[in-house]
Amino acid sequence: MFFNESTTLHTLHNWIPFSSGIFSSQQTFLFVQAINIKSASRGYVVIPDASPYDLPEPYTVAIDRYNDGPGYMMSVFHQLHCLSYLAEHFQQGYGGIELVDEVAHHSAHCFNYLRQGIMCAADTTLEGKTDAGPGEGSEHECKDYDALLEWANSHAAMKWREALLPVESIL
């Protein structure tokens, strides 16, 4: 994925369906392109009555083309954004592009945010030798990601993402 900028961006673009809140993690990007479905809100969700829950102050998000309102971002989608951001800028650094302050600050945020997410999820799978290599091929107990995407889509804020993306976009 890091051989050149084009390959990196293509890979990251293909990750978009994992954070769209509409596509099954079993579907391929080519299938998505073929049926031309617009993606949902990339993890920004609206909770109609948040009062029963102990939630932080919401963001102001686009509810539709004309209205903004309270909404939240699911951490899993923020984490996927950070992973994509770091991968993109790692490749650029590998390609000789100089790191600017904004990228350094955003990268520091992303590294810390991903560290917190890893520690919070604390996957305790015991790994051993496999033919695939260290950490690859071990069985993990995972969340039902398709169910997570379905819930995110059913609570999505404004569905806008795919309609505005150039061909080689990232999360």
DSSP file (Angstrom, degrees, kcal/mol; ACC not computed):
  #  RESIDUE AA STRUCTURE BP1 BP2  ACC     N-H-->O    O-->H-N    N-H-->O    O-->H-N    TCO  KAPPA ALPHA  PHI   PSI    X-CA   Y-CA   Z-CA
    1    1 A M              0   0    0      0, 0.0     3,-0.3     0, 0.0    10,-0.2   0.000 360.0 360.0 360.0 -21.5    0.0    0.0    0.0
    2    2 A F        +     0   0    0      1,-0.2     3,-0.1     5,-0.1     4,-0.0   0.221 360.0 105.1-104.0  15.3    2.9    2.4    0.5
    3    3 A F  S    S-     0   0    0      1,-0.2     2,-0.3     2,-0.1    -1,-0.2   0.872  96.5 -13.3 -64.3 -36.6    4.8    1.8   -2.8
    4    4 A N  S  > S-     0   0    0     -3,-0.3     4,-2.3     1,-0.1    -1,-0.2  -0.974  72.5 -98.8-158.4 166.9    3.6    5.2   -4.1
    5    5 A E  H  > S+     0   0    0     -2,-0.3     4,-2.8     1,-0.2     5,-0.2   0.875 119.0  54.1 -60.4 -39.6    1.1    7.9   -3.4
    6    6 A S  H  > S+     0   0    0      1,-0.2     4,-2.3     2,-0.2    -1,-0.2   0.918 109.7  46.7 -62.2 -44.6   -1.4    6.6   -6.0
    7    7 A T  H  > S+     0   0    0      2,-0.2     4,-2.3     1,-0.2    -1,-0.2   0.908 113.5  49.4 -64.7 -42.1   -1.4    3.1   -4.5
    8    8 A T  H  X S+     0   0    0     -4,-2.3     4,-2.6     2,-0.2     5,-0.2   0.951 113.1  45.6 -61.6 -50.0   -1.8    4.5   -1.0
    9    9 A L  H  X S+     0   0    0     -4,-2.8     4,-2.5     1,-0.2    -2,-0.2   0.873 111.6  52.7 -63.6 -36.9   -4.7    6.8   -2.0
   10   10 A H  H  X S+     0   0    0     -4,-2.3     4,-1.8    -5,-0.2    -1,-0.2   0.926 111.0  47.0 -63.6 -44.1   -6.4    4.0   -3.9
   11   11 A T  H  X S+     0   0    0     -4,-2.3     4,-0.7     2,-0.2    -2,-0.2   0.939 113.5  47.5 -62.1 -47.5   -6.2    1.7   -0.8
   12   12 A L  H >X S+     0   0    0     -4,-2.6     3,-0.8     1,-0.2     4,-0.5   0.877 109.0  54.7 -63.5 -37.3   -7.5    4.4    1.5
   13   13 A H  H >< S+     0   0    0     -4,-2.5     3,-1.2     1,-0.2    -1,-0.2   0.885 104.3  55.1 -61.5 -38.2  -10.3    5.2   -1.0
   14   14 A N  H 3< S+     0   0    0     -4,-1.8    -1,-0.2     1,-0.3    -2,-0.2   0.660  99.4  62.3 -71.3 -14.4  -11.3    1.6   -0.9
   15   15 A W  H X< S+     0   0    0     -3,-0.8     3,-1.9    -4,-0.7     4,-0.5   0.657  77.8  91.1 -80.7 -15.8  -11.6    1.8    2.9
   16   16 A I  G X< S+     0   0    0     -3,-1.2     3,-2.1    -4,-0.5     4,-0.4   0.861  76.8  60.7 -51.0 -43.7  -14.4    4.4    2.7
   17   17 A P  G >  S+     0   0    0      0, 0.0     3,-0.8     0, 0.0     6,-0.4   0.792  95.3  63.9 -58.2 -24.7  -17.2    1.8    2.7
   18   18 A F  G <  S+     0   0    0     -3,-1.9    -2,-0.2     1,-0.2     7,-0.1   0.695 113.3  33.1 -71.2 -16.6  -16.0    0.6    6.2
   19   19 A S  G <  S+     0   0    0     -3,-2.1    -1,-0.2    -4,-0.5    -3,-0.1   0.254  93.5  92.5-118.9  12.4  -16.9    4.0    7.6
   20   20 A S  S <  S-     0   0    0     -3,-0.8    22,-1.2    -4,-0.4    20,-0.7   0.746  80.9-135.2 -82.1 -21.9  -19.9    5.0    5.5
   21   21 A G  S    S+     0   0    0     -4,-0.4   132,-0.2     2,-0.2    20,-0.1   0.598  91.5  62.6  78.3   8.5  -22.6    3.7    7.8
   22   22 A I  S    S+     0   0    0     -5,-0.3     2,-0.3     1,-0.1    -4,-0.1   0.610  80.4  76.8-132.6 -32.6  -24.4    2.1    4.8
   23   23 A F  S    S-     0   0    0     -6,-0.4    -2,-0.2     1,-0.1    -1,-0.1  -0.656  77.1-118.5 -92.0 139.8  -22.2   -0.6    3.1
   24   24 A S    >   -     0   0    0     -2,-0.3     3,-1.6     1,-0.1   122,-0.1  -0.433  20.0-125.6 -67.2 144.2  -21.7   -4.0    4.6
   25   25 A S  T 3  S+     0   0    0      1,-0.3    -1,-0.1    -2,-0.1    -7,-0.1   0.628 111.4  62.7 -67.5 -10.0  -18.1   -4.8    5.4
   26   26 A Q  T 3  S+     0   0    0      2,-0.1    -1,-0.3     0, 0.0     2,-0.2   0.632  87.6  88.6 -85.7 -15.9  -18.6   -7.9    3.2
   27   27 A Q  S <  S-     0   0    0     -3,-1.6     2,-0.2   -10,-0.1    -4,-0.0  -0.549  74.1-130.4 -85.4 148.9  -19.3   -5.8    0.1
   28   28 A T     >  -     0   0    0     -2,-0.2     4,-1.8     1,-0.1     3,-0.2  -0.587  19.5-117.0 -93.6 159.9  -16.5   -4.6   -2.2
   29   29 A F  H  > S+     0   0    0      1,-0.2     4,-2.7     2,-0.2     5,-0.2   0.859 115.0  58.9 -63.3 -34.8  -15.9   -1.1   -3.4
   30   30 A L  H  > S+     0   0    0      1,-0.2     4,-2.5     2,-0.2    -1,-0.2   0.898 104.9  50.0 -62.2 -38.6  -16.5   -2.2   -7.0
   31   31 A F  H  > S+     0   0    0      2,-0.2     4,-2.2     1,-0.2    -1,-0.2   0.920 109.7  51.3 -62.9 -42.9  -19.9   -3.5   -6.0
   32   32 A V  H  X>S+     0   0    0     -4,-1.8     4,-1.1     1,-0.2     5,-1.0   0.925 111.8  46.5 -59.5 -45.8  -20.7   -0.2   -4.4
   33   33 A Q  H  <5S+     0   0    0     -4,-2.7     3,-0.3     1,-0.2    -1,-0.2   0.902 109.8  55.2 -62.9 -40.0  -19.6    1.7   -7.5
   34   34 A A  H  <5S+     0   0    0     -4,-2.5    -1,-0.2     1,-0.2    -2,-0.2   0.876 114.7  37.3 -64.0 -38.3  -21.6   -0.6   -9.7
   35   35 A I  H  <5S-     0   0    0     -4,-2.2    -1,-0.2    -5,-0.1    -2,-0.2   0.541  99.6-141.7 -93.4  -5.0  -24.9    0.0   -7.9
   36   36 A N  T  <5 +     0   0    0     -4,-1.1     2,-0.4    -3,-0.3    -3,-0.2   0.850  33.4 170.5  53.5  45.6  -24.0    3.7   -7.3
   37   37 A I      < -     0   0    0     -5,-1.0     2,-0.3     1,-0.0    -1,-0.2  -0.701  33.1-125.2 -85.2 138.0  -25.4    4.0   -3.8
   38   38 A K        -     0   0    0     -2,-0.4   123,-0.1     1,-0.1     2,-0.0  -0.640  29.3-120.4 -79.7 139.4  -24.6    7.2   -2.0
   39   39 A S        -     0   0    0     -2,-0.3   124,-0.2     1,-0.1   -18,-0.1  -0.288  23.1-117.6 -77.8 166.5  -23.0    6.7    1.4
   40   40 A A        -     0   0    0    -20,-0.7   121,-0.8   119,-0.1   120,-0.4   0.219  53.5 -58.6 -86.0-149.0  -24.4    7.8    4.7
   41   41 A S    >   -     0   0    0    116,-0.2     3,-1.5     3,-0.2   -20,-0.1   0.198  63.2-116.6 -91.7  15.4  -23.0   10.3    7.2
   42   42 A R  T 3  S-     0   0    0    -22,-1.2   -21,-0.2     1,-0.3   -22,-0.2   0.827  81.9 -39.9  56.3  36.9  -19.7    8.5    8.0
   43   43 A G  T 3  S+     0   0    0      1,-0.3    31,-1.9   -23,-0.3     2,-0.6   0.362 100.7 129.2  98.3  -6.5  -20.5    7.9   11.6
   44   44 A Y  E <   -A   73   0A   0     -3,-1.5   113,-2.5    29,-0.2    -1,-0.3  -0.749  39.7-175.9 -80.6 122.2  -22.2   11.2   12.5
   45   45 A V  E     -AB  72 156A   0     27,-3.3    27,-2.7    -2,-0.6     2,-0.5  -0.852  23.6-140.6-123.3 155.7  -25.4   10.2   14.1
   46   46 A V        -     0   0    0    109,-3.2    25,-0.1    -2,-0.3     3,-0.1  -0.963   7.6-159.3-115.3 127.8  -28.5   11.9   15.5
   47   47 A I        -     0   0    0     -2,-0.5     3,-0.5    23,-0.2   108,-0.0  -0.927  10.4-151.4-106.4 108.9  -30.1   10.7   18.7
   48   48 A P  S    S+     0   0    0      0, 0.0     2,-0.4     0, 0.0    -1,-0.2   0.855  89.0  18.2 -52.9 -42.5  -33.7   12.1   18.7
   49   49 A D        +     0   0    0      1,-0.1     4,-0.1    -3,-0.1    -3,-0.0  -0.832  66.3 167.8-132.0  96.2  -33.9   12.2   22.5
   50   50 A A    >   +     0   0    0     -3,-0.5     3,-1.8    -2,-0.4     5,-0.3   0.527  53.3  97.5 -84.1  -5.8  -30.5   12.1   24.1
   51   51 A S  T 3  S+     0   0    0      1,-0.3    -1,-0.2     3,-0.1     4,-0.0   0.806  76.9  56.3 -58.7 -33.7  -31.8   13.1   27.6
   52   52 A P  T 3  S+     0   0    0      0, 0.0     2,-0.3     0, 0.0    -1,-0.3   0.648 102.0  71.8 -72.4  -9.7  -31.9    9.5   29.0
   53   53 A Y  S <  S-     0   0    0     -3,-1.8     2,-1.5    -4,-0.1    -3,-0.0  -0.755  84.6-124.1-109.1 151.1  -28.2    9.0   28.2
   54   54 A D        +     0   0    0     -2,-0.3    -3,-0.1     0, 0.0    -4,-0.0  -0.614  55.1 156.6 -89.9  76.6  -25.2   10.4   29.8
   55   55 A L        -     0   0    0     -2,-1.5    -2,-0.0    -5,-0.3    -5,-0.0  -0.722  41.9-114.1-105.2 152.1  -23.7   11.9   26.7
   56   56 A P        -     0   0    0      0, 0.0    -1,-0.1     0, 0.0     0, 0.0  -0.179  57.6 -64.8 -70.5 174.0  -21.3   14.8   26.2
   57   57 A E        -     0   0    0      1,-0.1     2,-0.0    13,-0.0     0, 0.0  -0.420  66.3-120.0 -58.5 131.6  -22.4   18.1   24.6
   58   58 A P        -     0   0    0      0, 0.0    14,-0.2     0, 0.0     2,-0.1  -0.286  16.4-114.6 -75.5 160.7  -23.2   17.3   21.0
   59   59 A Y  E     -C   71   0B   0     12,-2.5    12,-2.0     1,-0.0     2,-0.6  -0.390  31.2-110.9 -73.9 165.6  -21.5   18.7   17.9
   60   60 A T  E     +C   70   0B   0     10,-0.2     2,-0.3    -2,-0.1    -1,-0.0  -0.940  50.4 174.5 -97.6 119.0  -23.6   20.8   15.5
   61   61 A V  E     -C   69   0B   0      8,-3.2     8,-2.5    -2,-0.6     2,-0.5  -0.834  39.6 -93.2-125.2 160.0  -24.0   18.6   12.4
   62   62 A A  E     -C   68   0B   0     -2,-0.3    96,-3.0     6,-0.2     6,-0.3  -0.621  33.7-178.4 -72.3 121.0  -25.8   18.9    9.1
   63   63 A I  S    S-     0   0    0      4,-2.9     2,-0.2    -2,-0.5    96,-0.2   0.834  71.7 -22.9 -86.7 -39.2  -29.2   17.1    9.6
   64   64 A D  S    S-     0   0    0      3,-1.6    -1,-0.3    94,-0.1     3,-0.2  -0.823  89.7 -69.6-152.2-169.5  -30.2   17.8    6.0
   65   65 A R  S    S+     0   0    0     -2,-0.2     3,-0.1     1,-0.2    -3,-0.0   0.729 131.0  28.8 -64.5 -20.4  -29.3   20.3    3.2
   66   66 A Y  S    S+     0   0    0      1,-0.1     2,-0.4     2,-0.0    -1,-0.2   0.546 112.5  61.4-118.4 -11.2  -30.9   23.2    5.1
   67   67 A N        -     0   0    0     -3,-0.2    -4,-2.9     2,-0.0    -3,-1.6  -0.959  51.8-162.6-130.9 138.2  -30.8   22.4    8.8
   68   68 A D  E     +C   62   0B   0     -2,-0.4    -6,-0.2    -6,-0.3    -8,-0.1  -0.803  24.3 154.2-106.7 155.9  -28.1   21.8   11.4
   69   69 A G  E     -C   61   0B   0     -8,-2.5    -8,-3.2    -2,-0.3     2,-0.2  -0.942  46.5 -51.9-164.3-176.7  -28.7   20.2   14.7
   70   70 A P  E     +C   60   0B   0      0, 0.0     2,-0.3     0, 0.0   -10,-0.2  -0.459  61.6 152.0 -73.4 138.6  -27.2   18.2   17.6
   71   71 A G  E     -C   59   0B   0    -12,-2.0   -12,-2.5    -2,-0.2     2,-0.3  -0.974  29.6-139.8-158.0 169.2  -25.3   15.1   16.6
   72   72 A Y  E     -A   45   0A   0    -27,-2.7   -27,-3.3    -2,-0.3     2,-0.5  -0.900  13.9-130.6-131.8 157.3  -22.4   12.8   17.7
   73   73 A M  E     -A   44   0A   0     -2,-0.3     2,-0.3   -29,-0.2   -29,-0.2  -0.949  25.7-125.0-110.0 133.1  -19.6   10.9   16.0
   74   74 A M    >>  -     0   0    0    -31,-1.9     4,-1.4    -2,-0.5     3,-1.2  -0.593  18.8-130.1 -74.7 134.0  -19.1    7.3   16.8
   75   75 A S  H 3> S+     0   0    0     -2,-0.3     4,-3.0     1,-0.3     5,-0.2   0.838 102.8  64.8 -55.1 -38.4  -15.5    6.6   17.9
   76   76 A V  H 3> S+     0   0    0      1,-0.2     4,-1.9     2,-0.2    -1,-0.3   0.869 104.8  45.7 -56.3 -37.3  -15.0    3.7   15.5
   77   77 A F  H <> S+     0   0    0     -3,-1.2     4,-2.0     2,-0.2    -1,-0.2   0.838 111.1  51.4 -77.2 -33.1  -15.3    6.1   12.6
   78   78 A H  H  X S+     0   0    0     -4,-1.4     4,-2.5     2,-0.2    -2,-0.2   0.906 110.5  50.8 -65.1 -41.3  -13.1    8.7   14.1
   79   79 A Q  H  X S+     0   0    0     -4,-3.0     4,-2.5     2,-0.2    -2,-0.2   0.910 109.2  49.6 -63.4 -42.7  -10.5    5.9   14.7
   80   80 A L  H  X S+     0   0    0     -4,-1.9     4,-2.2    -5,-0.2    -1,-0.2   0.887 109.7  52.3 -63.8 -38.0  -10.8    4.9   11.0
   81   81 A H  H  X S+     0   0    0     -4,-2.0     4,-2.9     2,-0.2    -2,-0.2   0.948 110.2  48.2 -59.9 -47.8  -10.3    8.5   10.0
   82   82 A C  H  X S+     0   0    0     -4,-2.5     4,-2.7     1,-0.2     5,-0.2   0.905 110.0  51.6 -62.0 -41.6   -7.1    8.7   12.1
   83   83 A L  H  X S+     0   0    0     -4,-2.5     4,-2.2     1,-0.2    -1,-0.2   0.924 113.3  44.9 -60.5 -43.6   -5.8    5.5   10.7
   84   84 A S  H  X S+     0   0    0     -4,-2.2     4,-2.7     2,-0.2    -2,-0.2   0.906 112.1  52.1 -65.8 -42.3   -6.3    6.7    7.2
   85   85 A Y  H  X S+     0   0    0     -4,-2.9     4,-2.3     1,-0.2     5,-0.2   0.933 111.9  45.7 -60.0 -47.2   -4.8   10.1    8.0
   86   86 A L  H  X S+     0   0    0     -4,-2.7     4,-2.3     1,-0.2    -1,-0.2   0.900 112.8  50.4 -65.0 -40.7   -1.7    8.6    9.4
   87   87 A A  H  X S+     0   0    0     -4,-2.2     4,-2.2    -5,-0.2    -2,-0.2   0.926 110.9  49.5 -62.9 -44.2   -1.3    6.2    6.5
   88   88 A E  H  X S+     0   0    0     -4,-2.7     4,-1.9     1,-0.2    -2,-0.2   0.932 116.0  41.3 -60.1 -46.9   -1.7    9.0    4.0
   89   89 A H  H  X S+     0   0    0     -4,-2.3     4,-2.2     2,-0.2    -1,-0.2   0.772 110.0  57.8 -79.0 -25.1    0.9   11.2    5.7
   90   90 A F  H  X S+     0   0    0     -4,-2.3     4,-2.6    -5,-0.2    -1,-0.2   0.941 109.2  46.7 -62.2 -46.8    3.3    8.3    6.4
   91   91 A Q  H  X S+     0   0    0     -4,-2.2     4,-2.0     1,-0.2    -2,-0.2   0.900 111.0  51.3 -63.2 -40.6    3.3    7.6    2.6
   92   92 A Q  H  <>S+     0   0    0     -4,-1.9     5,-2.8     2,-0.2    -1,-0.2   0.916 111.4  47.4 -63.7 -41.7    3.9   11.3    1.9
   93   93 A G  H ><5S+     0   0    0     -4,-2.2     3,-1.4     1,-0.2    -2,-0.2   0.900 110.8  51.6 -64.1 -40.5    6.8   11.4    4.3
   94   94 A Y  H 3<5S+     0   0    0     -4,-2.6    -1,-0.2     1,-0.3    -2,-0.2   0.841 107.8  53.9 -61.7 -33.7    8.2    8.3    2.8
   95   95 A G  T 3<5S-     0   0    0     -4,-2.0    -1,-0.3    -5,-0.2    -2,-0.2   0.429 126.4-101.7 -82.8   1.0    7.9   10.0   -0.6
   96   96 A G  T < 5S+     0   0    0     -3,-1.4     2,-0.3     1,-0.3    -3,-0.2   0.496  70.5 146.8  96.6   3.9    9.9   13.0    0.7
   97   97 A I      < -     0   0    0     -5,-2.8    -1,-0.3    -6,-0.2     2,-0.1  -0.611  51.9-116.1 -76.6 131.5    7.1   15.5    1.4
   98   98 A E        -     0   0    0     -2,-0.3     2,-0.4     1,-0.1    -1,-0.1  -0.425  25.2-115.2 -71.5 138.7    8.1   17.7    4.4
   99   99 A L        -     0   0    0     -2,-0.1     2,-0.2    -6,-0.1    -1,-0.1  -0.590  30.7-154.0 -73.8 125.1    5.9   17.4    7.5
  100  100 A V     >  -     0   0    0     -2,-0.4     4,-2.4     1,-0.1     3,-0.2  -0.618  28.1-105.6 -97.8 162.7    4.1   20.7    8.2
  101  101 A D  H  > S+     0   0    0      1,-0.2     4,-2.7    -2,-0.2     5,-0.2   0.877 118.1  53.3 -56.0 -43.4    3.0   21.8   11.7
  102  102 A E  H  > S+     0   0    0      1,-0.2     4,-2.7     2,-0.2    -1,-0.2   0.916 111.4  46.0 -60.9 -42.9   -0.7   21.1   11.1
  103  103 A V  H  > S+     0   0    0     -3,-0.2     4,-2.8     2,-0.2    -1,-0.2   0.896 112.0  51.9 -66.7 -39.8    0.0   17.5   10.0
  104  104 A A  H  X S+     0   0    0     -4,-2.4     4,-2.3     2,-0.2    -2,-0.2   0.923 113.5  43.7 -62.3 -44.5    2.3   17.0   13.0
  105  105 A H  H  X S+     0   0    0     -4,-2.7     4,-2.3     2,-0.2    -2,-0.2   0.927 115.9  46.6 -67.1 -45.5   -0.4   18.2   15.4
  106  106 A H  H  X S+     0   0    0     -4,-2.7     4,-2.5    -5,-0.2    -2,-0.2   0.903 113.2  50.4 -64.3 -40.5   -3.1   16.2   13.7
  107  107 A S  H  X S+     0   0    0     -4,-2.8     4,-3.0     2,-0.2     5,-0.2   0.911 108.7  51.2 -63.8 -42.8   -0.9   13.1   13.6
  108  108 A A  H  X S+     0   0    0     -4,-2.3     4,-2.2     1,-0.2     5,-0.2   0.918 111.2  49.0 -60.3 -43.4    0.0   13.5   17.3
  109  109 A H  H  X S+     0   0    0     -4,-2.3     4,-2.9     2,-0.2    -2,-0.2   0.940 112.7  48.0 -58.3 -47.8   -3.8   13.7   18.1
  110  110 A C  H  X S+     0   0    0     -4,-2.5     4,-2.9     2,-0.2     5,-0.3   0.906 110.0  50.3 -64.9 -43.3   -4.4   10.6   15.9
  111  111 A F  H  X S+     0   0    0     -4,-3.0     4,-2.2     1,-0.2    -1,-0.2   0.936 115.4  43.6 -59.3 -45.2   -1.6    8.5   17.5
  112  112 A N  H  X S+     0   0    0     -4,-2.2     4,-2.4    -5,-0.2    -2,-0.2   0.901 113.7  50.8 -67.2 -40.5   -2.9    9.3   21.0
  113  113 A Y  H  X S+     0   0    0     -4,-2.9     4,-2.2     2,-0.2    -2,-0.2   0.909 112.2  46.4 -64.3 -42.9   -6.5    8.8   20.0
  114  114 A L  H  X S+     0   0    0     -4,-2.9     4,-2.7     2,-0.2     5,-0.2   0.889 110.0  54.4 -67.2 -38.4   -5.8    5.4   18.5
  115  115 A R  H  X S+     0   0    0     -4,-2.2     4,-2.5    -5,-0.3    -2,-0.2   0.938 109.7  47.5 -58.2 -46.4   -3.7    4.4   21.5
  116  116 A Q  H  X S+     0   0    0     -4,-2.4     4,-2.7     1,-0.2    -2,-0.2   0.908 112.0  50.1 -61.2 -42.6   -6.7    5.2   23.8
  117  117 A G  H  X S+     0   0    0     -4,-2.2     4,-2.6     2,-0.2     5,-0.3   0.902 111.0  48.6 -63.9 -41.4   -9.0    3.2   21.5
  118  118 A I  H  X S+     0   0    0     -4,-2.7     4,-2.4     2,-0.2     5,-0.3   0.928 114.5  45.5 -64.3 -44.6   -6.7    0.2   21.5
  119  119 A M  H  < S+     0   0    0     -4,-2.5    -2,-0.2    -5,-0.2    -1,-0.2   0.881 113.2  50.6 -66.7 -37.6   -6.4    0.3   25.3
  120  120 A C  H  < S+     0   0    0     -4,-2.7    -2,-0.2    -5,-0.2    -1,-0.2   0.931 115.6  40.5 -66.5 -45.9  -10.1    0.8   25.8
  121  121 A A  H  < S-     0   0    0     -4,-2.6    -2,-0.2    -5,-0.2    -1,-0.2   0.845  87.5-173.0 -72.0 -33.4  -11.0   -2.1   23.5
  122  122 A A     <  -     0   0    0     -4,-2.4     2,-0.4    -5,-0.3    -3,-0.1   0.866  12.6-151.4  40.4  64.0   -8.2   -4.2   25.1
  123  123 A D        -     0   0    0     -5,-0.3    -1,-0.2     1,-0.1    -2,-0.1  -0.504  11.9-170.4 -62.6 116.5   -8.3   -7.2   22.8
  124  124 A T        +     0   0    0     -2,-0.4    -1,-0.1    -3,-0.2    -2,-0.1   0.130  28.9 145.6-102.0  20.0   -7.0  -10.0   25.0
  125  125 A T        -     0   0    0      1,-0.1     2,-0.7    16,-0.1    15,-0.1  -0.344  50.6-128.6 -55.8 133.2   -6.8  -12.7   22.3
  126  126 A L        -     0   0    0     13,-0.1     2,-0.3    -2,-0.0    13,-0.2  -0.803  29.0-156.7 -88.9 116.7   -3.8  -14.9   23.0
  127  127 A E        +     0   0    0     -2,-0.7     2,-0.2    11,-0.1     3,-0.0  -0.655  17.9 168.1 -97.6 149.2   -1.7  -15.0   19.8
  128  128 A G        -     0   0    0     -2,-0.3     7,-0.4     1,-0.1     2,-0.1  -0.759  47.1 -47.1-140.3-171.7    0.7  -17.7   18.8
  129  129 A K        +     0   0    0     -2,-0.2     2,-0.3     5,-0.1    -1,-0.1  -0.374  58.3 170.4 -64.9 137.3    2.6  -18.8   15.6
  130  130 A T    >   -     0   0    0     -2,-0.1     3,-0.7     1,-0.0     6,-0.1  -0.940  46.6-113.9-139.4 163.7    0.6  -18.9   12.4
  131  131 A D  T 3  S+     0   0    0     -2,-0.3     6,-0.1     1,-0.2    -2,-0.0   0.757 113.9  61.4 -66.7 -23.9    1.5  -19.3    8.8
  132  132 A A  T 3  S-     0   0    0      4,-0.3    -1,-0.2     1,-0.3     5,-0.1   0.694 113.3-106.2 -79.8 -19.6    0.3  -15.8    8.1
  133  133 A G    X   -     0   0    0     -3,-0.7     3,-1.7     3,-0.3    -1,-0.3  -0.497  62.2 -18.0 115.8 172.4    2.8  -14.1   10.5
  134  134 A P  T 3  S-     0   0    0      0, 0.0     3,-0.1     0, 0.0    -5,-0.1  -0.233 132.0  -3.8 -55.0 124.7    2.7  -12.4   13.9
  135  135 A G  T 3  S+     0   0    0     -7,-0.4     3,-0.4     1,-0.2     2,-0.4   0.260 107.7 112.8  79.2 -13.5   -0.8  -11.5   14.9
  136  136 A E  S <  S+     0   0    0     -3,-1.7    -4,-0.3     1,-0.2    -3,-0.3  -0.740  74.8  18.3 -92.8 138.7   -2.3  -12.6   11.6
  137  137 A G  S    S+     0   0    0     -2,-0.4     2,-0.2     1,-0.3    -1,-0.2   0.371  86.2 131.2  88.7  -5.5   -4.6  -15.6   11.5
  138  138 A S        -     0   0    0     -3,-0.4     2,-0.5     1,-0.1    -1,-0.3  -0.551  62.4-113.7 -78.1 147.1   -5.5  -15.6   15.2
  139  139 A E        -     0   0    0     -2,-0.2     2,-0.3   -13,-0.2   -13,-0.1  -0.699  36.9-174.5 -84.4 128.7   -9.2  -15.8   16.0
  140  140 A H        -     0   0    0     -2,-0.5     2,-0.8   -15,-0.1   -17,-0.0  -0.881  29.2-122.6-118.1 151.4  -10.5  -12.8   17.7
  141  141 A E        -     0   0    0     -2,-0.3     2,-0.2     0, 0.0   -16,-0.1  -0.863  45.7-176.3 -93.1 112.2  -14.0  -12.1   19.2
  142  142 A C        -     0   0    0     -2,-0.8     2,-0.1     1,-0.1     0, 0.0  -0.632  29.1-101.1-110.9 162.8  -15.2   -9.1   17.3
  143  143 A K        -     0   0    0     -2,-0.2     2,-1.4     1,-0.1     3,-0.1  -0.380  47.8 -99.1 -68.2 158.4  -18.1   -6.8   17.3
  144  144 A D     >  -     0   0    0      1,-0.2     4,-2.1    -2,-0.1     3,-0.2  -0.711  43.5-173.5 -81.0  94.5  -20.7   -7.4   14.6
  145  145 A Y  H  > S+     0   0    0     -2,-1.4     4,-2.6     1,-0.2    -1,-0.2   0.842  79.7  55.6 -65.5 -34.3  -19.5   -4.7   12.3
  146  146 A D  H  > S+     0   0    0      2,-0.2     4,-2.2     1,-0.2    -1,-0.2   0.904 108.9  48.0 -63.8 -39.3  -22.4   -5.1    9.8
  147  147 A A  H  > S+     0   0    0     -3,-0.2     4,-2.5     2,-0.2    -2,-0.2   0.889 110.3  52.4 -66.7 -38.8  -24.8   -4.5   12.7
  148  148 A L  H  X S+     0   0    0     -4,-2.1     4,-2.7     2,-0.2    -2,-0.2   0.931 110.9  46.8 -61.1 -46.2  -22.8   -1.4   13.8
  149  149 A L  H  X S+     0   0    0     -4,-2.6     4,-2.5     1,-0.2    -2,-0.2   0.894 111.1  52.4 -62.9 -39.8  -22.9    0.0   10.3
  150  150 A E  H  X S+     0   0    0     -4,-2.2     4,-2.2     2,-0.2    -2,-0.2   0.924 111.5  46.0 -62.6 -44.2  -26.7   -0.7   10.1
  151  151 A W  H  X S+     0   0    0     -4,-2.5     4,-1.2     2,-0.2    -2,-0.2   0.935 112.4  50.6 -64.0 -45.6  -27.3    1.1   13.4
  152  152 A A  H  < S+     0   0    0     -4,-2.7     3,-0.4     1,-0.2    -2,-0.2   0.905 111.9  48.0 -59.4 -41.4  -25.1    4.1   12.3
  153  153 A N  H >< S+     0   0    0     -4,-2.5     3,-1.2     1,-0.2    -1,-0.2   0.884 107.9  53.8 -67.7 -38.1  -27.0    4.3    9.0
  154  154 A S  H 3< S+     0   0    0     -4,-2.2    -1,-0.2     1,-0.3    -2,-0.2   0.706 118.8  36.3 -71.2 -16.9  -30.4    4.2   10.7
  155  155 A H  T 3< S+     0   0    0     -4,-1.2  -109,-3.2    -3,-0.4    -1,-0.3   0.131  91.2 145.7-115.1  17.7  -29.3    7.1   13.0
  156  156 A A  B <   -B   45   0A   0     -3,-1.2  -111,-0.3  -111,-0.2     3,-0.2  -0.200  42.0-141.1 -63.8 142.9  -27.3    9.0   10.3
  157  157 A A  S    S-     0   0    0   -113,-2.5   -94,-0.2     1,-0.3  -116,-0.2   0.123  71.8 -19.0 -73.7-155.7  -27.1   12.7   10.1
  158  158 A M        -     0   0    0    -96,-3.0     2,-1.0   -94,-0.1     3,-0.3  -0.257  67.7-133.4 -56.1 130.4  -27.1   14.2    6.6
  159  159 A K        +     0   0    0    -96,-0.2  -118,-0.2     1,-0.2  -119,-0.1  -0.754  61.5 121.1 -88.2 100.5  -26.2   11.6    4.0
  160  160 A W     >  +     0   0    0     -2,-1.0     4,-0.8  -120,-0.4     3,-0.5   0.627  29.8  99.4-133.2 -23.6  -23.7   13.5    1.9
  161  161 A R  H >> S+     0   0    0   -121,-0.8     3,-1.5    -3,-0.3     4,-0.5   0.839  84.0  40.6 -54.7 -61.9  -20.2   11.9    1.7
  162  162 A E  H >4 S+     0   0    0      1,-0.3     3,-1.1  -122,-0.2    -1,-0.2   0.830 107.4  62.3 -62.1 -33.6  -20.0    9.9   -1.6
  163  163 A A  H 34 S+     0   0    0     -3,-0.5    -1,-0.3     1,-0.3    -2,-0.2   0.763 110.1  41.1 -64.3 -22.8  -21.7   12.6   -3.7
  164  164 A L  H << S+     0   0    0     -3,-1.5    -1,-0.3    -4,-0.8    -2,-0.2   0.439  92.1 107.8-103.8  -1.0  -19.0   15.1   -2.9
  165  165 A L    <<  -     0   0    0     -3,-1.1     2,-0.1    -4,-0.5     4,-0.1  -0.582  62.0-134.5 -87.4 136.9  -15.9   12.8   -3.2
  166  166 A P    >   -     0   0    0      0, 0.0     3,-0.6     0, 0.0    -2,-0.1  -0.346  41.6 -94.2 -70.8 169.9  -13.4   12.9   -6.0
  167  167 A V  T 3  S+     0   0    0      1,-0.3     2,-0.8    -2,-0.1    -2,-0.1   0.866 121.0  44.3 -57.4 -42.4  -12.4    9.5   -7.4
  168  168 A E  T 3  S+     0   0    0   -155,-0.0    -1,-0.3  -154,-0.0     2,-0.2  -0.597  84.0 143.2-107.0  71.1   -9.3    9.1   -5.1
  169  169 A S    <   -     0   0    0     -2,-0.8     2,-0.2    -3,-0.6  -153,-0.2  -0.590  33.0-150.9-103.4 166.3  -10.6   10.2   -1.7
  170  170 A I              0   0    0     -2,-0.2  -157,-0.1  -155,-0.1   -89,-0.1  -0.753 360.0 360.0-127.3 177.6   -9.9    9.0    1.8
  171  171 A L              0   0    0     -2,-0.2   -90,-0.1  -159,-0.2   -86,-0.1   0.495 360.0 360.0 -64.3 360.0  -11.8    8.8    5.1
